Amino acid sequence: MRDIVKSHYKNFSKFTVVGIVNTIIDFSVFYILHDLFDITFIYAHISAFFVALINSFYFNAIWTFKNLKLNQLVKQITLFIAVGFSGLILSTITIYLASQFMWVYFAKILAMGVSLIWNYAGSWTFVFKDK
Protein backbone atom coordinates (compact mmCIF):
# COMPACT_ATOMS: atom_id res chain seq x y z
CA MET A 1 0.00 0.00 0.00
CA ARG A 2 2.84 2.37 0.86
CA ASP A 3 4.44 1.77 -2.55
CA ILE A 4 1.15 2.58 -4.28
CA VAL A 5 0.80 5.87 -2.40
CA LYS A 6 4.45 6.73 -3.11
CA SER A 7 4.02 5.84 -6.78
CA HIS A 8 0.87 7.95 -7.07
CA TYR A 9 2.49 10.88 -5.29
CA LYS A 10 5.41 10.85 -7.71
CA ASN A 11 3.27 10.24 -10.79
CA PHE A 12 0.61 12.75 -9.76
CA SER A 13 3.35 15.35 -9.21
CA LYS A 14 4.67 14.74 -12.72
CA PHE A 15 1.12 14.67 -14.09
CA THR A 16 0.57 18.05 -12.45
CA VAL A 17 3.71 19.51 -14.06
CA VAL A 18 2.54 18.27 -17.46
CA GLY A 19 -0.86 19.68 -16.58
CA ILE A 20 0.62 23.11 -15.87
CA VAL A 21 2.26 23.14 -19.30
CA ASN A 22 -1.01 21.96 -20.81
CA THR A 23 -2.85 24.67 -18.90
CA ILE A 24 -0.62 27.30 -20.47
CA ILE A 25 -1.24 25.78 -23.89
CA ASP A 26 -4.97 25.42 -23.20
CA PHE A 27 -5.39 28.98 -21.92
CA SER A 28 -3.31 30.40 -24.77
CA VAL A 29 -5.34 28.66 -27.46
CA PHE A 30 -8.57 29.51 -25.61
CA TYR A 31 -7.58 33.18 -25.36
CA ILE A 32 -6.53 33.40 -29.00
CA LEU A 33 -9.71 31.77 -30.26
CA HIS A 34 -12.16 33.38 -27.84
CA ASP A 35 -10.75 36.87 -27.38
CA LEU A 36 -8.82 37.52 -30.58
CA PHE A 37 -10.97 35.60 -33.07
CA ASP A 38 -14.28 36.04 -31.18
CA ILE A 39 -15.12 32.33 -31.28
CA THR A 40 -17.78 31.31 -28.74
CA PHE A 41 -16.29 30.05 -25.49
CA ILE A 42 -17.60 26.49 -25.87
CA TYR A 43 -15.91 26.01 -29.28
CA ALA A 44 -12.77 27.74 -28.06
CA HIS A 45 -12.75 25.47 -24.97
CA ILE A 46 -13.14 22.30 -27.03
CA SER A 47 -10.43 23.32 -29.52
CA ALA A 48 -7.99 24.31 -26.79
CA PHE A 49 -8.67 21.05 -24.96
CA PHE A 50 -7.70 18.93 -27.97
CA VAL A 51 -4.50 20.88 -28.62
CA ALA A 52 -3.48 20.33 -24.99
CA LEU A 53 -4.55 16.67 -25.18
CA ILE A 54 -1.97 15.93 -27.88
CA ASN A 55 0.80 17.43 -25.74
CA SER A 56 -0.53 15.62 -22.69
CA PHE A 57 -0.40 12.18 -24.27
CA TYR A 58 3.17 12.56 -25.42
CA PHE A 59 4.61 13.83 -22.13
CA ASN A 60 2.55 11.59 -19.87
CA ALA A 61 3.49 8.54 -21.92
CA ILE A 62 7.24 9.19 -21.94
CA TRP A 63 7.78 11.02 -18.65
CA THR A 64 4.94 10.73 -16.11
CA PHE A 65 4.07 7.06 -16.46
CA LYS A 66 7.09 6.00 -18.57
CA ASN A 67 4.91 3.47 -20.25
CA LEU A 68 4.75 4.23 -23.95
CA LYS A 69 4.35 0.91 -25.70
CA LEU A 70 5.05 1.17 -29.40
CA ASN A 71 3.48 -2.21 -30.05
CA GLN A 72 0.28 -0.96 -28.35
CA LEU A 73 0.46 2.68 -29.44
CA VAL A 74 -2.89 2.70 -31.25
CA LYS A 75 -4.60 1.14 -28.23
CA GLN A 76 -2.96 3.60 -25.83
CA ILE A 77 -3.84 6.60 -27.98
CA THR A 78 -7.42 5.37 -28.38
CA LEU A 79 -7.84 4.86 -24.64
CA PHE A 80 -6.16 8.20 -23.90
CA ILE A 81 -8.53 9.97 -26.29
CA ALA A 82 -11.51 8.18 -24.69
CA VAL A 83 -10.40 9.25 -21.21
CA GLY A 84 -9.67 12.75 -22.52
CA PHE A 85 -13.02 12.96 -24.31
CA SER A 86 -14.81 11.92 -21.11
CA GLY A 87 -12.84 14.63 -19.31
CA LEU A 88 -13.82 17.07 -22.04
CA ILE A 89 -17.50 16.27 -21.52
CA LEU A 90 -17.15 16.73 -17.75
CA SER A 91 -15.19 19.96 -18.12
CA THR A 92 -17.52 21.36 -20.80
CA ILE A 93 -20.55 20.73 -18.60
CA THR A 94 -18.66 22.34 -15.71
CA ILE A 95 -17.63 25.45 -17.68
CA TYR A 96 -21.11 25.84 -19.10
CA LEU A 97 -22.85 25.59 -15.74
CA ALA A 98 -20.25 27.58 -13.80
CA SER A 99 -20.17 30.39 -16.40
CA GLN A 100 -23.79 31.12 -15.50
CA PHE A 101 -22.59 32.23 -12.06
CA MET A 102 -19.01 33.45 -12.51
CA TRP A 103 -16.56 34.99 -14.95
CA VAL A 104 -15.82 32.56 -17.78
CA TYR A 105 -12.13 32.33 -16.86
CA PHE A 106 -12.96 31.27 -13.28
CA ALA A 107 -15.37 28.73 -14.75
CA LYS A 108 -12.56 27.53 -17.02
CA ILE A 109 -10.24 27.03 -14.01
CA LEU A 110 -12.93 25.05 -12.21
CA ALA A 111 -13.51 22.93 -15.32
CA MET A 112 -9.78 22.25 -15.58
CA GLY A 113 -9.70 21.05 -11.96
CA VAL A 114 -12.50 18.58 -12.65
CA SER A 115 -10.67 17.45 -15.77
CA LEU A 116 -7.34 17.07 -13.90
CA ILE A 117 -8.73 14.61 -11.39
CA TRP A 118 -10.65 12.60 -13.98
CA ASN A 119 -7.77 12.49 -16.48
CA TYR A 120 -5.19 11.35 -13.92
CA ALA A 121 -7.41 8.57 -12.64
CA GLY A 122 -8.31 7.49 -16.16
CA SER A 123 -4.77 7.69 -17.50
CA TRP A 124 -3.35 5.64 -14.66
CA THR A 125 -6.19 3.11 -14.59
CA PHE A 126 -6.89 2.58 -18.29
CA VAL A 127 -4.02 3.85 -20.42
CA PHE A 128 -0.59 3.63 -18.81
CA LYS A 129 -0.96 1.21 -15.90
CA ASP A 130 1.02 -1.99 -16.24
CA LYS A 131 -1.43 -4.86 -16.14
C-alpha positions in Angstrom: 0.0 0.0 0.0 2.8 2.4 0.9 4.4 1.8 -2.6 1.2 2.6 -4.3 0.8 5.9 -2.4 4.5 6.7 -3.1 4.0 5.8 -6.8 0.9 8.0 -7.1 2.5 10.9 -5.3 5.4 10.9 -7.7 3.3 10.2 -10.8 0.6 12.8 -9.8 3.3 15.3 -9.2 4.7 14.7 -12.7 1.1 14.7 -14.1 0.6 18.1 -12.5 3.7 19.5 -14.1 2.5 18.3 -17.5 -0.9 19.7 -16.6 0.6 23.1 -15.9 2.3 23.1 -19.3 -1.0 22.0 -20.8 -2.8 24.7 -18.9 -0.6 27.3 -20.5 -1.2 25.8 -23.9 -5.0 25.4 -23.2 -5.4 29.0 -21.9 -3.3 30.4 -24.8 -5.3 28.7 -27.5 -8.6 29.5 -25.6 -7.6 33.2 -25.4 -6.5 33.4 -29.0 -9.7 31.8 -30.3 -12.2 33.4 -27.8 -10.7 36.9 -27.4 -8.8 37.5 -30.6 -11.0 35.6 -33.1 -14.3 36.0 -31.2 -15.1 32.3 -31.3 -17.8 31.3 -28.7 -16.3 30.1 -25.5 -17.6 26.5 -25.9 -15.9 26.0 -29.3 -12.8 27.7 -28.1 -12.7 25.5 -25.0 -13.1 22.3 -27.0 -10.4 23.3 -29.5 -8.0 24.3 -26.8 -8.7 21.1 -25.0 -7.7 18.9 -28.0 -4.5 20.9 -28.6 -3.5 20.3 -25.0 -4.6 16.7 -25.2 -2.0 15.9 -27.9 0.8 17.4 -25.7 -0.5 15.6 -22.7 -0.4 12.2 -24.3 3.2 12.6 -25.4 4.6 13.8 -22.1 2.5 11.6 -19.9 3.5 8.5 -21.9 7.2 9.2 -21.9 7.8 11.0 -18.6 4.9 10.7 -16.1 4.1 7.1 -16.5 7.1 6.0 -18.6 4.9 3.5 -20.3 4.8 4.2 -24.0 4.4 0.9 -25.7 5.1 1.2 -29.4 3.5 -2.2 -30.1 0.3 -1.0 -28.3 0.5 2.7 -29.4 -2.9 2.7 -31.2 -4.6 1.1 -28.2 -3.0 3.6 -25.8 -3.8 6.6 -28.0 -7.4 5.4 -28.4 -7.8 4.9 -24.6 -6.2 8.2 -23.9 -8.5 10.0 -26.3 -11.5 8.2 -24.7 -10.4 9.3 -21.2 -9.7 12.8 -22.5 -13.0 13.0 -24.3 -14.8 11.9 -21.1 -12.8 14.6 -19.3 -13.8 17.1 -22.0 -17.5 16.3 -21.5 -17.2 16.7 -17.8 -15.2 20.0 -18.1 -17.5 21.4 -20.8 -20.6 20.7 -18.6 -18.7 22.3 -15.7 -17.6 25.4 -17.7 -21.1 25.8 -19.1 -22.9 25.6 -15.7 -20.3 27.6 -13.8 -20.2 30.4 -16.4 -23.8 31.1 -15.5 -22.6 32.2 -12.1 -19.0 33.4 -12.5 -16.6 35.0 -15.0 -15.8 32.6 -17.8 -12.1 32.3 -16.9 -13.0 31.3 -13.3 -15.4 28.7 -14.7 -12.6 27.5 -17.0 -10.2 27.0 -14.0 -12.9 25.0 -12.2 -13.5 22.9 -15.3 -9.8 22.3 -15.6 -9.7 21.1 -12.0 -12.5 18.6 -12.7 -10.7 17.4 -15.8 -7.3 17.1 -13.9 -8.7 14.6 -11.4 -10.7 12.6 -14.0 -7.8 12.5 -16.5 -5.2 11.4 -13.9 -7.4 8.6 -12.6 -8.3 7.5 -16.2 -4.8 7.7 -17.5 -3.4 5.6 -14.7 -6.2 3.1 -14.6 -6.9 2.6 -18.3 -4.0 3.9 -20.4 -0.6 3.6 -18.8 -1.0 1.2 -15.9 1.0 -2.0 -16.2 -1.4 -4.9 -16.1 
